[in-house]
Amino acid sequence: MVYETTKFCFNRLVVNYRNLLRRIQRKRSPLQFVYSDAYWMVDIGDHVFPMDKYRLIYQWLLRDGVKKDNILPPAPAADEDILLVHTPKYYKKLRSGRLSTADLITLELPYFEKLLDYFRLTIGGSILSSRRALENGLAFHIGGGFHHAFADHGEGFCLLNDIAVAIEVLIRDGKARKVMVVDCDVHQGNGTAAVFEGRKDVLTFSIHQMDIYPAQKMKSTVDVGLWSGDGDGPYLFALKVHIPRLMMAYRPDIVFFIAGADPSARDQLGGLNLSFEGLIERDKTVLAGARALDIPTVVLLAGGYASDINDTVRVHVNTIQTAKKIHKLF
């Protein structure tokens, strides 16, 4: 009995020591970003989606002193990775370019070969970002968050679902057993919710506006639906009620934080009316909650459609600055 107790205490000390070393290593590791110029160079014409925001965020990172060594270029995702989520029939349709008029109306994007290349690269970016987050505790993807793509079709500007593919890759490769998605885009992450509905190894949380797209909401593990004009108060109250509780109870191996800029009061496609300060508080709630439990976090800078692109960039930059303060990585 004494031997077993001593052995248990020794093993516990070893585990605690390893955890301490991991935390020290993470604190010393510089914050890493994943980005490619190809993210903004793809031409989708006169469209509400501001592709140029990626370039502006990248330029801000350089002005802020981020070394280019810590801005990592992604590689396109392999077909076998994409097929972990998307059906062979749908992917074959994309490879052949045979999308119907109905497909294009649902997608709300023009389709051309380079668009598929863009999404394959974006998926690669989310895979790389999630792997870096597991190594260092936190990583940013200056892109991604295309949560409206379903297994068998794309919609709402989302051709393929980089979030779902990255999660499946981590699980397949044995890098994570349990994953939590914290989706704070103004639109419900219907595609991601549908892909993982009923799964025990992926918890999907979505806080979104009810009276906008998508008209038909899918079932996340936890959905919080708010309404046009609700503003900072109800939004932050709901987030602070749910996020610490869910993280503590579920204890995921990694959190995917979908940090959309579109809950902003200045956004054209949303009406939740959050202030810049409210969005910073949102970021603090999610990032500090994960940090307190030593849960690695990958941040995907998702939607944002303000009339002035600088308002969208400001929200994303605030998320990065908030993370810097919480993790003390710079």
N, C-alpha and C positions, 0 to 999 in steps of 0.2 A: 504493500500500500504506500509506504514511504517512498519506495523507488518510483512507483507510478506517478506520485505527486511531484517528486523532484524532476522526473522526465518531462511531465506536462509543463512545469514552470520554466524549465530550460528551453523547451520548444517555443514557448510563448515569448521568452526573451529574444530568441533568435528571430522570430517573426517581427517583433516590435523593432529590433535593431535594423532589419532589412527595410521595414517601412520608413524608419527614420532616415536611412541612407537615401532612399528613393525621394523623399521629400526634399532633402538637402540638394540632391542632384537636380531636381526640378527647379528649385529656387535659383540655382546657378545657371540654368539653361536659358538662353535668350529666347524671347518670344519669336515664334516662326510664323511666316505667312506663306500662303500658296497663291500664286498669281501668274497669269500669262497675258502678254499683249494681245494675243488672239481673242481674248474675252471681249474686247471692245472693237476689234478690227473687222469682225463679221458684220456685214451690212444687211440689216433687216428693214431698211427704208425708213420712211416717216412713221415712226411707231412710238407709242406711249412708253415702251420699255426703254429706259435710259442706259444703253450699253456703255456710253462714255463715262458713266460713274466709276467703272473699274479703273480706268486710266487716272481719273482725278484722285481716287483713294491711293493708288500706287504713288502718284507724285507727292501726295501729302506724307506718306510713309517715309519717302526719301528726305523730304524737308525736315521731318521730325527726327531724323538721325538714324533710322533703321538701316543697318548695313545690308547691302545687296546679297551677301552670303546667307542672310536670314529670310530672304524672299525666294522661295523655291519654285521652279517651273514644274508644272505637272506633265505627265505623259498621258496619252489617250487611254481610256479604259479598254481592256481586252474584251473581245466578244463574249468569252465564257463568263466574265464578270457581269456584263450587262444581262446575259441570259439567266442569271440567278434570280432576276426580278421580272424581266420583260419576256413575253411569250415569243417563241420562234416565229410565229406567223406575223406578229406586229413588227418584229425587228427585220424580217425579210422584206416587209412592205417598205420600211424606211430605207433599207439598203437599195431597193429597186427604184425608189422614188415614186411609187404608185399610190400616192395619197389621193383620196377622193375629195370632191368639193366639200362634202360633209365633214371629212377629217380636218380639212383646213379651216373650216368655220369654227369647229370645236377647239382646234389648236390656237387660233387667233394669231398665227404667225405665217409669213410666207415660207414655203418649203423649197430648199435647194440643197445640193450635196454638202456644201460647206456648213450648213446648219447642223447636220448630223455630226460632222467633224467637231464642231463647237461643243455639242452636248457630250460627245465621247470624251473630249478633253476636260470638260467640267466635271464629269463623273470621276475621271482620273484625279482631278484636283481634290475632290471630297474624300476619295480613298486615301490619298497622300496626307491630307490634313488630319484625318482621323488617326492615322498611324503615328503621326508626329505628336498629336495630343496624348496618345497613350504613353509615348516615351517621355514627354516633357511636362505633362499636366495640362497644357493649353496650347491650342493652335488655331489660327484663323485661315479661313478660305475666303479670299477676296472674290467671291463668286458663289455659285451653287444655291441650294435651297429651292430647287424646282419640284415642289411638293404636290403639284396637281397632276403629274403624269401617273397613269394607272399601268398595270401590267400589260394591258392589251390596247391602250390608246393614250395619246397625249391630249392635253387641253390646257387652257389658261396660261399660254406662253411656255408651257412645259412639255418638251418633246419626250424626254426621258427623266427618270427620277433618280437624281444623283444621291439623295439621302438614303433611299431604300437600298440601292446597289452597294453603297459604301458600308452600310450596316451588315448586309448579307456577306460581303467579303470578309469583314472582321470576324463574324461568327463562323464562317467556313474555315478560315485560317486559324481558328482557335485563339484569336486575340481578345475576344470578348464573349462572355456567356449571356450577359444581360445588358441591354441597351435601353436608354431612355431618350426620347425625342421631346424636347420642349419647343413647341412651335408657336412663336409669337408674331408671326405674320398676321396682317389684318384679315386675310382670307383663310378659311379652314384648310388645313392640309389634307384634302380629301383623298388624293392619290396615295399618300403615305399611310393614312388611316386604313384604306381599303387593302393595301398590300399586307399589312400586319394585323388585321382584325383577327381576334381570337388567339393571337400568339402570346405565350407566357414569357418568351425571352426578349420581347420588345414592348416597352410601355410607351404609348403615344399620348402626349398631352398637347392639346391645342386650345389656345385662348384667341378668340376671333370675333368678328362682327357677324351677326346673324342675318341682317337684312341686305346683304350683298352677295355676289358670287362667292362660292357655288350655291345655286339655288337649292340643290339637294345635298345636304351634308352627310358625310359618311360617319361611321362610328369609330371614334378614337377610344383608347382606354379611358381617358378622361377628357371631356369637352366642356369648355366654359364659353357660353355664347353671350355676347354683350350686344348692345344696340347703338345705332347711330346717335352721336352726341353724348355718350356716357362719360367720356373724359377720364382724367387721371384717377379720381377717387374710386369708382367701382372697379376699374381695371386693376389698379395696384392692390386693392383689398383682396380681390379674387386670387391674384398671383401669390400674394404673401400667405394666404390661407392654404393654397394647394402645394406650392413648390417645395417648401421645407419638409412638409409631411410626406409627399410622394418620394422625394429623394431619400429620406431617412428610412421609409418602409421598404422601398424597392432595392436600394443600394446597387445601382447599376455599375457596370465596369467602365462605362463612358456615357457622357451626355452629348447629344447633338442639339445645339442651341440654334434655332432658326430665327435669327435676329433681323426680322423685317423692319424696314423704315416706314412702311405704309400705315401703321397706326397713327402716324403724325397728323396733327391738325392741318398741316399744309399739303397733305397728299390728295391727289385728284381721284383716286380709286377707292378711298376708304373714308369713313366718317366717324371713327372712334374718338377723334379730336384730342389725342394726347399731346401734351406740351413737350418741348425738348427736355425739360427737367423731369417730366413723368417718364419719358423713355429711358433716361439715364437711371432712374430709380428701378425701372423694369430690369435693366441690365445688371444692376447691383444685386437685385433679388436672386436672379438666376445664377450669376457668376459667383457671388459670395456663398450662396447655398451649396453649390458644388465644391467650392474651395474648402469650406468648413468640414466637409466630409471626405476631402482628398479624392474627389472623383474627377478624372480627366475630362476635359471639355473641348469639343471642337465647335467653333463658331462659324456659321455660314451666313454671309451677308446677303440676305434674300431680297424680297420685293421692296419697292420704293418708287413713287411716281409723282413727285411734287412738280408743279409747273416750273419752278426754278430748281434745276438739278443740284445746285449747291445746298439746298435744304435737305435733299436726300443724302448727299455726301456728308453733311454735318451730322445727321443721325448716326450713320455708320462710323464716322470718326469718333463720335462720342462713345460708341460701344467699345472701340479699341482703347481709348483713353481710360475708360472705366475699368477695363480688364487689366491694364497696366497698373493701375492704382491698387487693385485688389490682389493681384498676384505678385506685385513688386518684382517684376521680371526685368524691368529696364533700370 
